[in-house]
Amino acid sequence: MADVVYPAGVDRKVLVLEAPGGEPSTLNLVVPTITEPGTPFTLKMSLADVKGYPSVAFDGTVTVRGAFASPECVEVTFRKGAPAVAQVHGVTIVEEGFHRFEATLAGRVFHSNPTKCTRDPERRIWWGDPHVHTVLSDCMTDNCRSLTFCHVAARWFAGLDFVSAADHVSNGRCTLGKWMDQRALCDAYDDPGAFVTLPSYEESLRGGAGGDNNVYFLGRLPMFVDVYEEGDATTLAGKLREGNPELEFIIVPHHTTRTGKHGEFSEDIYPGPDVMPVVEIHSKWGTSEYRGNPNPLKKIHPGPSYVVDLLNQGFPLGFIGGTDTHSTMPAGFGDDHLDKGLPGLTAVRTGELTRESVFRAVAARNCYASSLERIYLDVDVAGAPMGRSLPWPDPRKPRAVRVTVAARSDIETIDLVRNGETIDSRRVDDWHADARLTDDAELAPLALPSPYLGDFVYYYVRVTCTSGAQAWSSPVWLRLGR
């Protein structure tokens, strides 16, 4: 028997008071990306108005359908004046395979994200927005909302598994009081097993010194470290270690192609793969994958600051995505100065939903990035999963690439990228697909040098959907001669 639960108490008040939306135009259905037959899970639903705010004007019932599920239909009733947000507990799926739930609003059919139901579940996939700004950022404050709203909206409205309020600290935009407030509320809203908050902040560095970066950490950080005036990414890492020797942290660059704040890294300022294991490849600002991509930032640095430039320099970077929203609407809802940009999301692959497991999954590159949709993506190259490197002593030996993908909308293409160049592209025209690719080119002439990998070749997969959504698997690196 499914049980419908609505936000109550402070959570309900926050959604009504901070971002009251009008009549709904969009219906969002969220289910776990990995499920097991007969094992209950929670289906999450929200209705958003034309600007992406939680509707408080809807009075009626929405029916969620899934012939593969038990129950096959669930009715969710909303009342005017309350946020049109709910969670349905106790749903199960009876058939293995890929599935999507559906519901109808004003004659339009909306699908959930896909779920893979399997009796032999792999590590779970948890979805989050690691890059949200609140009023504490003191940046475009007219659009922003409270830190409390960030956490409540992420959990209830966006239906995320984790979120990170990465507020600005540089240029005098943070104080000890703000920092203590951010740290306290982050801990208060952390609910292991149900919803995770990841402590972080955004550190601005000058163009050529690392650009804009987010610092994510485990443990207690009494005060943020800001080296904007005199530092770079390695300076930042050094001062974090110096003042907090027990702290676990990673530094993640974002919109590396931005003019004036570009992340054009040299070996001198790259702090190493343990400190900088991933890069934010997409946000509402645009995609930083490669020069000429279809969703670029508006103002672009002319130098080699794209993600493929950094990979080709030998920096072993996995991929994450975030919104970088300045309307405090996690997962990209709401309107701000980036309202036309596609929101970014991060998928982490790990066994449990805790702060520690999410942090360590990102640090180990057990993650991938998407825009707009929660796209299921499973990739291995020569038997190695995304985010890994492996020795490849025979450069003439062909490499098999396996791809499984599923999305809310239909998939247009699956692209295989090697050393920044697309070497294979497959049409799909369906919402889920398997692809088996082979690269038999000799690798020795293609090898790139790296102080961290030796001579290497890397691969990743890019997925593009009819909705405009994309996904990028973290790379796999083949180390030659080892």
C-alpha positions as CSV (number, residue, x, y, z in Angstrom):
1,M,0.0,0.0,0.0
2,A,1.5,3.3,-1.1
3,D,1.5,6.2,1.4
4,V,1.5,9.8,0.1
5,V,3.4,12.2,2.3
6,Y,3.5,16.0,2.0
7,P,5.9,18.5,3.5
8,A,4.9,19.7,6.9
9,G,5.9,22.3,9.5
10,V,8.8,24.6,8.6
11,D,9.5,22.8,5.3
12,R,5.9,23.5,4.1
13,K,6.1,27.1,5.2
14,V,9.4,27.7,3.5
15,L,8.1,26.4,0.2
16,V,4.9,28.5,0.4
17,L,6.5,31.8,1.6
18,E,9.9,32.0,-0.2
19,A,8.9,30.9,-3.7
20,P,5.2,30.7,-4.3
21,G,4.4,29.6,-7.8
22,G,1.2,30.1,-9.9
23,E,-0.7,27.6,-12.0
24,P,1.4,24.6,-12.8
25,S,2.8,24.1,-16.3
26,T,5.3,21.3,-15.6
27,L,5.0,18.0,-13.7
28,N,8.2,16.5,-12.3
29,L,8.4,12.8,-11.4
30,V,11.6,11.5,-9.8
31,V,12.3,7.8,-9.0
32,P,15.5,6.1,-7.9
33,T,17.8,5.3,-10.9
34,I,18.4,1.8,-9.6
35,T,15.6,-0.3,-8.1
36,E,15.1,-4.0,-7.2
37,P,12.0,-6.1,-8.0
38,G,9.6,-6.1,-5.0
39,T,11.7,-3.7,-2.9
40,P,9.8,-0.5,-1.9
41,F,11.1,2.9,-2.8
42,T,9.9,6.5,-2.8
43,L,8.5,8.3,-5.9
44,K,8.7,12.1,-5.7
45,M,6.4,14.6,-7.4
46,S,6.3,18.3,-7.8
47,L,4.3,20.7,-9.9
48,A,6.1,23.9,-11.1
49,D,4.7,27.0,-12.7
50,V,6.0,28.5,-15.9
51,K,9.0,30.0,-14.2
52,G,9.8,26.8,-12.3
53,Y,8.5,27.7,-8.9
54,P,6.5,25.3,-6.7
55,S,2.8,25.8,-7.5
56,V,0.6,26.9,-4.6
57,A,-2.4,27.5,-7.0
58,F,-3.3,24.0,-8.0
59,D,-6.3,22.3,-6.6
60,G,-6.8,18.8,-7.9
61,T,-5.5,15.2,-8.3
62,V,-2.7,13.8,-10.3
63,T,-2.6,10.1,-11.2
64,V,0.8,8.4,-11.5
65,R,0.8,5.3,-13.7
66,G,3.1,2.4,-14.2
67,A,1.8,-1.0,-15.5
68,F,5.0,-2.6,-14.3
69,A,4.6,-1.3,-10.7
70,S,2.6,-2.0,-7.6
71,P,0.3,-0.2,-7.3
72,E,-0.2,0.4,-11.0
73,C,-1.9,3.8,-10.3
74,V,-1.4,6.2,-7.4
75,E,-3.6,9.3,-6.9
76,V,-1.9,12.3,-5.4
77,T,-4.2,15.2,-4.3
78,F,-3.1,18.8,-3.9
79,R,-4.9,21.7,-2.3
80,K,-4.7,25.4,-3.3
81,G,-2.6,27.4,-0.9
82,A,-0.2,24.4,-0.2
83,P,2.9,23.6,-2.2
84,A,2.1,21.0,-4.9
85,V,4.9,18.7,-3.7
86,A,4.6,15.1,-2.4
87,Q,6.4,11.9,-1.9
88,V,4.8,8.5,-2.4
89,H,6.4,5.8,-0.2
90,G,6.0,2.1,-0.7
91,V,6.0,1.9,-4.5
92,T,7.5,-1.3,-5.9
93,I,8.4,-2.6,-9.4
94,V,7.6,-6.2,-10.3
95,E,9.5,-6.5,-13.6
96,E,13.2,-6.2,-14.3
97,G,14.4,-3.8,-17.0
98,F,14.2,-0.1,-17.7
99,H,11.0,1.7,-16.8
100,R,9.5,5.1,-16.7
101,F,6.4,6.2,-14.8
102,E,4.0,8.7,-16.3
103,A,1.4,11.2,-15.3
104,T,-0.9,13.7,-17.1
105,L,-1.3,17.4,-16.4
106,A,-3.6,19.6,-18.5
107,G,-3.6,17.0,-21.3
108,R,0.2,16.7,-21.4
109,V,2.0,13.4,-20.5
110,F,5.1,13.7,-18.4
111,H,7.5,10.9,-17.8
112,S,9.8,10.2,-14.8
113,N,13.5,9.7,-15.1
114,P,14.3,6.1,-16.1
115,T,14.9,3.5,-13.4
116,K,16.8,0.3,-14.0
117,C,15.1,-2.5,-12.1
118,T,17.5,-5.5,-11.5
119,R,17.8,-8.4,-9.2
120,D,21.6,-8.0,-9.1
121,P,21.9,-4.3,-8.3
122,E,25.1,-2.5,-9.0
123,R,26.2,0.4,-6.8
124,R,23.3,2.8,-6.4
125,I,23.2,6.1,-8.4
126,W,22.5,9.2,-6.3
127,W,21.7,12.6,-7.9
128,G,22.7,16.0,-6.6
129,D,23.3,19.6,-7.3
130,P,26.7,20.5,-5.8
131,H,26.6,24.1,-6.8
132,V,23.8,26.3,-5.4
133,H,24.1,29.9,-4.3
134,T,22.0,31.5,-1.5
135,V,21.6,35.0,-0.1
136,L,24.8,34.3,1.9
137,S,26.8,34.6,-1.4
138,D,26.0,38.3,-1.5
139,C,25.9,38.0,-5.3
140,M,22.8,38.8,-7.3
141,T,21.0,38.8,-3.9
142,D,17.7,40.0,-5.3
143,N,17.3,36.6,-7.0
144,C,18.6,34.4,-4.2
145,R,16.8,32.8,-1.3
146,S,17.7,31.5,2.1
147,L,20.1,28.7,3.0
148,T,17.1,27.0,4.5
149,F,15.2,27.2,1.2
150,C,18.2,25.6,-0.6
151,H,17.9,22.5,1.5
152,V,14.1,22.2,1.7
153,A,13.7,22.8,-2.1
154,A,16.5,20.4,-3.0
155,R,14.9,17.6,-0.9
156,W,11.2,18.2,-1.5
157,F,10.7,20.2,-4.7
158,A,13.7,19.0,-6.8
159,G,13.7,15.5,-5.3
160,L,17.5,15.4,-5.1
161,D,19.5,13.0,-3.0
162,F,22.2,15.5,-2.1
163,V,22.9,19.2,-2.4
164,S,25.7,21.6,-1.7
165,A,25.3,25.3,-0.9
166,A,28.6,26.6,-2.4
167,D,28.4,30.2,-1.4
168,H,31.0,32.9,-2.3
169,V,33.6,33.9,0.2
170,S,36.0,36.0,-1.8
171,N,36.1,39.8,-2.1
172,G,34.6,40.2,1.4
173,R,31.4,38.4,0.6
174,C,31.6,36.1,3.7
175,T,32.1,36.7,7.4
176,L,32.7,34.4,10.3
177,G,29.0,34.8,11.3
178,K,27.8,33.8,7.8
179,W,30.2,30.9,7.8
180,M,29.0,29.6,11.1
181,D,25.4,29.9,9.9
182,Q,26.2,28.0,6.7
183,R,28.0,25.2,8.6
184,A,25.3,24.8,11.2
185,L,22.4,24.6,8.8
186,C,24.3,22.2,6.5
187,D,24.7,19.8,9.4
188,A,21.1,20.3,10.6
189,Y,19.6,19.3,7.2
190,D,21.9,16.3,6.7
191,D,19.8,13.2,7.0
192,P,21.9,10.1,6.1
193,G,20.0,7.5,4.1
194,A,17.4,10.0,2.9
195,F,19.0,13.3,2.1
196,V,22.6,14.5,2.2
197,T,24.1,17.9,2.5
198,L,27.7,18.4,1.4
199,P,29.7,21.3,3.0
200,S,31.5,23.5,0.6
201,Y,32.2,27.1,-0.5
202,E,33.2,28.9,-3.7
203,E,36.7,30.3,-3.8
204,S,37.4,32.8,-6.6
205,L,40.8,32.9,-8.0
206,R,42.1,35.1,-10.7
207,G,42.2,34.1,-14.4
208,G,45.3,32.0,-15.0
209,A,45.6,31.3,-11.2
210,G,42.8,28.6,-11.4
211,G,39.7,30.7,-11.9
212,D,36.6,29.9,-9.9
213,N,36.7,26.8,-7.8
214,N,34.5,25.1,-5.2
215,V,36.0,23.5,-2.1
216,Y,34.2,20.4,-0.8
217,F,35.2,18.9,2.5
218,L,34.6,16.4,5.3
219,G,35.2,17.3,8.9
220,R,35.2,20.6,10.7
221,L,36.6,23.6,9.0
222,P,36.6,26.5,11.6
223,M,37.0,29.2,8.9
224,F,37.2,29.2,5.2
225,V,40.5,29.9,3.4
226,D,40.5,32.7,0.8
227,V,43.6,33.4,-1.3
228,Y,42.0,35.5,-4.0
229,E,44.4,38.4,-3.7
230,E,47.7,36.5,-3.8
231,G,47.1,32.8,-4.5
232,D,46.3,30.1,-7.0
233,A,44.9,26.6,-6.7
234,T,48.1,25.1,-5.2
235,T,48.3,27.9,-2.7
236,L,44.7,27.3,-1.7
237,A,45.4,23.6,-1.2
238,G,48.5,24.3,0.8
239,K,46.8,26.8,3.2
240,L,43.8,24.4,3.7
241,R,46.3,21.6,4.7
242,E,48.4,23.9,6.8
243,G,45.6,25.2,9.0
244,N,43.5,22.0,9.0
245,P,45.8,18.9,8.8
246,E,43.1,16.4,9.5
247,L,40.6,17.9,6.9
248,E,39.6,15.8,3.9
249,F,38.9,18.2,0.9
250,I,38.9,18.5,-2.8
251,I,39.0,21.5,-5.1
252,V,36.8,21.6,-8.2
253,P,37.1,24.2,-11.0
254,H,34.1,25.3,-12.9
255,H,33.2,27.3,-16.1
256,T,36.9,27.1,-16.9
257,T,36.4,29.0,-20.2
258,R,35.0,32.1,-18.7
259,T,36.7,35.3,-19.8
260,G,38.7,36.9,-17.0
261,K,38.1,34.0,-14.6
262,H,39.4,31.3,-16.8
263,G,40.7,28.0,-15.4
264,E,43.7,27.7,-17.8
265,F,45.8,25.4,-15.6
266,S,49.5,24.9,-15.9
267,E,51.4,22.1,-14.1
268,D,52.7,24.7,-11.7
269,I,49.2,25.5,-10.4
270,Y,47.5,22.2,-10.8
271,P,47.4,20.8,-7.2
272,G,47.4,17.1,-8.2
273,P,44.7,14.5,-8.9
274,D,44.1,13.7,-5.2
275,V,43.2,17.4,-4.5
276,M,41.6,18.1,-7.9
277,P,40.1,14.9,-9.1
278,V,37.1,16.3,-11.1
279,V,36.0,19.3,-13.1
280,E,32.5,20.8,-13.4
281,I,31.9,20.3,-17.1
282,H,28.5,21.9,-17.3
283,S,26.4,24.4,-15.4
284,K,23.6,26.9,-16.3
285,W,26.4,29.1,-17.5
286,G,27.1,26.6,-20.3
287,T,29.2,23.7,-21.3
288,S,33.0,23.8,-21.0
289,E,33.7,20.5,-22.8
290,Y,35.4,21.7,-26.0
291,R,35.7,24.8,-28.1
292,G,32.8,24.9,-30.5
293,N,30.3,22.9,-28.4
294,P,26.6,23.8,-28.9
295,N,26.1,25.3,-25.4
296,P,29.2,27.5,-24.8
297,L,29.5,30.2,-22.1
298,K,28.6,33.7,-23.4
299,K,32.1,35.2,-23.0
300,I,34.9,32.8,-23.8
301,H,38.6,32.9,-22.9
302,P,40.8,32.4,-26.0
303,G,43.3,30.1,-24.4
304,P,43.3,26.3,-23.9
305,S,40.9,26.2,-20.9
306,Y,38.3,23.8,-22.1
307,V,37.9,20.4,-20.3
308,V,39.5,18.5,-23.2
309,D,42.4,21.0,-23.1
310,L,43.0,20.1,-19.4
311,L,42.6,16.3,-20.1
312,N,45.1,16.6,-23.0
313,Q,47.6,18.2,-20.7
314,G,47.5,15.0,-18.7
315,F,45.3,16.1,-15.7
316,P,43.2,13.0,-14.8
317,L,39.9,14.8,-14.2
318,G,36.5,13.1,-13.9
319,F,33.3,15.0,-14.6
320,I,30.5,16.6,-12.4
321,G,27.7,19.0,-13.3
322,G,25.9,21.7,-11.3
323,T,23.6,24.6,-11.7
324,D,25.6,27.5,-10.3
325,T,22.1,28.9,-9.8
326,H,21.8,32.4,-8.3
327,S,18.1,32.0,-7.7
328,T,18.7,29.2,-5.0
329,M,16.6,26.8,-7.1
330,P,18.4,23.4,-7.0
331,A,18.4,21.3,-10.1
332,G,17.8,24.3,-12.2
333,F,14.3,25.4,-11.5
334,G,13.4,29.1,-11.2
335,D,14.5,32.1,-13.1
336,D,17.7,34.0,-12.7
337,H,20.3,35.7,-14.9
338,L,21.0,32.1,-16.2
339,D,17.3,31.2,-16.8
340,K,17.8,30.0,-20.3
341,G,20.8,27.7,-19.5
342,L,20.3,24.0,-19.0
343,P,20.8,23.0,-15.4
344,G,23.7,20.6,-14.6
345,L,23.5,17.6,-12.2
346,T,26.0,15.1,-10.7
347,A,25.4,11.4,-10.5
348,V,27.5,9.5,-8.0
349,R,27.8,5.7,-7.9
350,T,28.2,4.4,-4.4
351,G,26.5,1.9,-2.1
352,E,24.9,4.2,0.5
353,L,23.6,7.7,0.8
354,T,25.8,9.4,3.3
355,R,27.9,12.6,3.3
356,E,31.1,10.5,3.5
357,S,30.1,8.1,0.6
358,V,29.0,11.0,-1.7
359,F,32.2,12.9,-1.0
360,R,34.5,9.9,-1.5
361,A,32.6,8.8,-4.7
362,V,33.4,12.2,-6.3
363,A,37.0,12.2,-5.0
364,A,37.4,8.7,-6.6
365,R,35.7,9.8,-9.9
366,N,32.9,7.4,-9.3
367,C,30.6,10.0,-10.9
368,Y,29.4,11.5,-14.1
369,A,27.7,14.7,-15.3
370,S,24.4,15.5,-17.0
371,S,22.3,18.5,-18.0
372,L,18.6,18.9,-17.7
373,E,17.7,15.2,-17.1
374,R,18.8,12.4,-14.8
375,I,20.2,10.2,-17.5
376,Y,21.2,6.6,-16.6
377,L,24.7,6.0,-18.0
378,D,26.9,3.0,-17.7
379,V,30.2,2.9,-19.6
380,D,33.3,0.7,-19.5
381,V,36.3,0.8,-21.7
382,A,38.3,-2.5,-22.1
383,G,36.5,-3.7,-19.0
384,A,37.3,-0.6,-16.9
385,P,34.4,1.5,-15.5
386,M,34.3,5.3,-15.9
387,G,36.8,7.2,-13.8
388,R,39.5,4.5,-13.8
389,S,42.9,4.1,-15.4
390,L,44.4,0.8,-16.3
391,P,47.7,-0.4,-17.9
392,W,47.5,-1.1,-21.6
393,P,50.9,-2.6,-22.6
394,D,49.9,-3.6,-26.2
395,P,48.9,-0.4,-28.1
396,R,47.8,-2.5,-31.1
397,K,45.2,-4.5,-29.1
398,P,41.6,-3.3,-29.9
399,R,39.5,-1.7,-27.2
400,A,35.9,-2.7,-26.7
401,V,33.6,0.0,-25.3
402,R,30.2,-0.9,-23.7
403,V,27.5,1.7,-23.2
404,T,24.1,1.4,-21.7
405,V,22.0,4.6,-21.5
406,A,18.4,5.5,-20.6
407,A,16.7,9.0,-20.4
408,R,13.4,10.7,-19.8
409,S,13.3,11.9,-23.4
410,D,14.4,10.1,-26.5
411,I,18.1,9.7,-27.1
412,E,19.5,11.1,-30.3
413,T,23.2,10.1,-30.3
414,I,25.8,8.3,-28.3
415,D,29.3,9.7,-29.1
416,L,32.6,8.0,-28.2
417,V,35.4,10.5,-27.6
418,R,39.1,9.7,-27.7
419,N,41.6,12.3,-26.7
420,G,39.0,15.0,-27.3
421,E,37.9,13.9,-30.7
422,T,34.6,12.1,-31.5
423,I,35.6,8.8,-33.2
424,D,32.2,7.1,-33.3
425,S,28.6,8.4,-33.2
426,R,25.5,6.2,-33.1
427,R,21.9,7.3,-33.7
428,V,19.4,5.9,-31.3
429,D,15.9,7.4,-31.5
430,D,14.6,5.7,-28.4
431,W,14.6,6.4,-24.7
432,H,17.0,3.6,-23.8
433,A,19.8,1.8,-25.7
434,D,22.8,-0.4,-25.5
435,A,25.8,0.2,-27.7
436,R,28.9,-1.9,-28.3
437,L,31.8,0.0,-29.9
438,T,35.3,-1.0,-30.8
439,D,38.4,1.1,-31.4
440,D,41.1,-0.7,-33.2
441,A,43.4,2.2,-34.0
442,E,47.0,1.8,-33.0
443,L,47.5,3.9,-29.8
444,A,51.2,4.5,-29.8
445,P,51.0,7.5,-32.3
446,L,48.1,8.9,-30.3
447,A,49.6,8.8,-26.9
448,L,49.8,11.9,-24.8
449,P,52.3,12.5,-21.9
450,S,51.4,13.1,-18.3
451,P,53.4,13.3,-15.1
452,Y,50.6,11.5,-13.3
453,L,49.8,8.8,-15.9
454,G,52.8,8.4,-18.1
455,D,51.9,8.0,-21.8
456,F,48.2,7.6,-22.1
457,V,45.1,7.7,-24.2
458,Y,41.6,8.5,-22.7
459,Y,38.0,7.8,-23.7
460,Y,34.7,9.1,-22.6
461,V,31.1,8.9,-23.8
462,R,28.7,11.9,-24.6
463,V,25.0,11.3,-24.8
464,T,22.6,13.8,-26.4
465,C,18.8,13.7,-26.1
466,T,16.0,15.3,-28.1
467,S,15.2,17.5,-25.1
468,G,18.7,19.0,-25.4
469,A,19.8,17.1,-22.3
470,Q,23.3,15.6,-22.3
471,A,25.4,13.3,-20.2
472,W,29.2,12.9,-20.0
473,S,30.8,9.8,-18.5
474,S,34.0,10.4,-16.5
475,P,36.9,9.3,-18.7
476,V,38.8,6.0,-18.7
477,W,42.6,6.3,-19.1
478,L,44.7,3.7,-20.8
479,R,48.3,3.9,-19.6
480,L,50.7,2.7,-22.3
481,G,53.9,0.9,-21.6
482,R,53.0,0.0,-18.1
